[in-house]
Amino acid sequence: MGTDLRHLLAFEVDGARLHAGVSFSELSQRSGIGPEALGELLEGREDFTVVDLVRIAEVLGVPVTTLLPGAASDGP
């Protein structure tokens, strides 16, 4: 995954987390992604896997597509 895309995805995921009112610690615990690994993801230093995104979406109560860059502007 390119660095720009990695950072865009991290921005979208962290924005969704904040919008849902879920703390970093809670997201880590409920998603099963360790705090260090989650920090790497949200800072754009590591690539998200599909499994990561699905787990995060479940915790946040949103469709996984919501977490993808540009999803908000893709409506009908």
C-alpha positions as CSV (number, residue, x, y, z in Angstrom):
1,M,0.0,0.0,0.0
2,G,1.4,3.4,-0.9
3,T,2.3,5.8,1.9
4,D,-0.4,8.4,0.8
5,L,-3.1,5.8,0.8
6,R,-2.0,4.4,4.1
7,H,-2.2,7.9,5.7
8,L,-5.6,8.6,4.1
9,L,-7.0,5.3,5.4
10,A,-5.5,6.0,8.9
11,F,-7.2,9.5,8.8
12,E,-10.6,8.0,7.9
13,V,-10.4,5.3,10.5
14,D,-9.3,7.6,13.3
15,G,-12.0,10.1,12.3
16,A,-14.7,7.4,12.5
17,R,-13.3,6.4,15.9
18,L,-13.6,9.9,17.2
19,H,-17.1,10.4,15.6
20,A,-18.3,7.2,17.3
21,G,-16.9,8.4,20.7
22,V,-14.7,5.4,21.1
23,S,-11.4,5.8,22.9
24,F,-8.2,4.5,21.5
25,S,-7.9,2.0,24.4
26,E,-11.5,0.8,23.9
27,L,-10.9,0.3,20.2
28,S,-7.8,-1.6,20.9
29,Q,-9.4,-3.8,23.5
30,R,-12.6,-4.5,21.6
31,S,-11.0,-5.0,18.2
32,G,-8.3,-7.3,19.5
33,I,-5.6,-5.2,17.9
34,G,-2.9,-4.5,20.5
35,P,-2.3,-0.8,21.4
36,E,1.1,-0.7,19.8
37,A,-0.1,-2.2,16.6
38,L,-3.2,0.0,16.5
39,G,-1.0,3.1,17.1
40,E,1.2,2.1,14.1
41,L,-1.9,1.7,12.0
42,L,-3.5,5.0,13.0
43,E,-0.2,6.9,12.6
44,G,0.0,5.5,9.0
45,R,3.2,3.6,9.6
46,E,1.7,0.1,9.0
47,D,-0.8,-1.2,6.5
48,F,-4.3,-2.2,7.6
49,T,-5.5,-5.7,6.7
50,V,-9.0,-6.4,5.7
51,V,-9.4,-8.2,9.0
52,D,-8.3,-5.1,10.9
53,L,-10.8,-3.0,9.0
54,V,-13.7,-5.4,9.6
55,R,-12.9,-5.6,13.4
56,I,-12.7,-1.8,13.7
57,A,-15.9,-1.3,11.7
58,E,-17.7,-3.8,14.0
59,V,-16.5,-2.0,17.1
60,L,-17.5,1.4,15.7
61,G,-20.9,0.1,14.4
62,V,-20.3,1.2,10.8
63,P,-20.1,-0.5,7.5
64,V,-16.5,-1.3,6.6
65,T,-16.9,0.9,3.5
66,T,-17.3,3.9,5.7
67,L,-13.7,3.6,6.7
68,L,-12.4,3.8,3.1
69,P,-11.0,7.1,1.8
70,G,-13.6,9.0,-0.3
71,A,-16.5,6.9,1.0
72,A,-18.4,10.0,2.2
73,S,-18.3,11.5,-1.3
74,D,-19.4,8.3,-3.1
75,G,-23.1,8.6,-2.4
76,P,-25.8,8.5,-5.0
